[in-house]
Amino acid sequence: MSANTATTTPGTPSGSGFRIPKVPFWVQIVAGLVLGVLLGWLARGQDIGWLKDTLEQIGGIFVRLLKLAVAPLVFFAILVSITNLRKVNNAARLAGQTLLWFMITSLIAVAIGIAIGLITNPGAGTGLTPKDGKAPENTGSWIDFLTGIIPTDVITPFTELNVLQIVFMSAVAGIAALALGEKAKPILTLSEAVLELLQKALWWVIRLAPLGTVGLIGFAIADYGWNLISKYATFTADVYIGCALVLFGVYPLLLATVAKVNPVHFFRGAWPAIQLAFVSRSSVGTMPVTQRVTERLGVPKEYTSFAVPFGATTKMDGCAAIYPALAAIFIAQIFDVQLGIQDYLLIAFVSVVGSAATAGLTGATVMLTLTLSTLGLPLEGVGLLLAIDPILDMIRTATNVAGQALVPVIVAAREKILDHDAYTSATSSPIDDDGVRGADQKTGVPVAA
């Protein structure tokens, strides 16, 4: 053995110095969930007002930081994604296939929601009455939905965070840029730079997700308590079961039969986005992670940059399919309204056509009021569900984001542009770019750049 050769004993620090083991990001999230539940239970059980207020502030700051980037992120993401389609062969076909599979998966999801609601009768035996509800301040209707797409000016949609109008303006700008060709190149270069800047900043916010989890979950427990949750036990279980059936039943089946790929690799690759969506309750806030994991699963970047932003604002299997179907049945039973076959068909129609109303933000009030107004159900029923909404929104958003990654994989596989080697190696391929240098090969922890 030469004098320059050094040996190290397993378990001891190497010559380069002791390194603190990296904690996997999913472990950080789980730890935040556990700590949040404990602190929330303590704040409610011991009536510790300052602790409850602190948890509310921590969770609120995290959500506000996510929302801060939403308006410009959506605008530039959609604009750039549309212009990137010029780099893809059969762009129109890919866009059509994407929209088609968005609709197919939404129909399956809403059918599952209706079936579970009819089997379990979530509104029966809750002890809730129509007097417990009140109409929300902001409601949705088809007139508002159709007329509200076109903004009255270019500033208000950003200040009021009207994502649907922002999507409209960005789509128009993207199509105009395509029509201008080379003349629009300086604008596209600037847009791509701004988008990268926004995504990098958002990655820093994403790193705060474990801390945000403590605040969001802790305040939910401290504010609502288990007594309130127990009144909605059947409905809550229905939403979680319905989302789980879609997430772990329908999606794997589609991957195995339609895309003809191993579903296990999909979940291993997409899990960082799914777990962040569960905590943040924002499809748009999770969009940079969703886009990275979809690329990691072997979907071409040019197509991913279109499909994921498009999906983050229109593809909502949890919020716009399963949830409104169950909620409509729940509210109808509370108000003693009988729903017929035509009503269930209307629910399916609203779920497929009105998904864009949800717009990838936390909560699904607009979509719910749109569904109820279409069915002629009392809007006061929304007030019954607002109390429990944050608990439900976590699994809904996780389902949304999983679907937003799923459809590009299915379309890419069917169009034979999926990199199968990248897909099967997604478990060890690092998430990189936009604020993250990479992920530890063993732990999967994002490393700040």
Order of alpha helices (4+ residues) and beta strands (2+ residues): alpha-alpha-alpha-alpha-alpha-alpha-alpha-alpha-alpha-alpha-alpha-alpha-alpha-alpha-alpha-alpha-alpha-alpha-alpha-alpha-beta-beta
